[in-house]
């Protein structure tokens, strides 16, 4: 039996009630998301050495997966995190630059921002498609005049998430290029899971005001 909450991540925006802990995947999800970066910073500040600093978060992520296996919980959510941390650790180790441990996060945020801006440029707001799919109405909100309010909300939500990724880049990229590893790590923690949850809550506030999806709204079979 899985212990994963039902409305985690983006799914939280369609929940009847918003729960910040569910949005973050519970205490376990928060630990698996934020703890590796925190461990990296703590070990790096204490030791001043790169090698133990990159080994510690990788070991922690591996331990989280092992614990899931022991408890017979789905390991898929943690595998993605381990892969990202492993890539970041290898990048930092090969380059010899501690700040590169956070480089993959900047690339990921830039990719998300670019994808969302592209979706807006072609007038298919990505968050509208994703939330629409979760609500059972993938595209009819784009062409049905009766759903103009839903369409506008999806545009605003997509811009909102653009703001999240842009803010992270604006704050963290200068720290990365200045090689301010400790400050960058702290910024990553501050602008990580809880900022995600805040933006998800704002999205939920907009989605909850939308009319319920009816069978007529759904795409034809």
Order of alpha helices (4+ residues) and beta strands (2+ residues): alpha-alpha-alpha-alpha-alpha-alpha-alpha-alpha-alpha-alpha
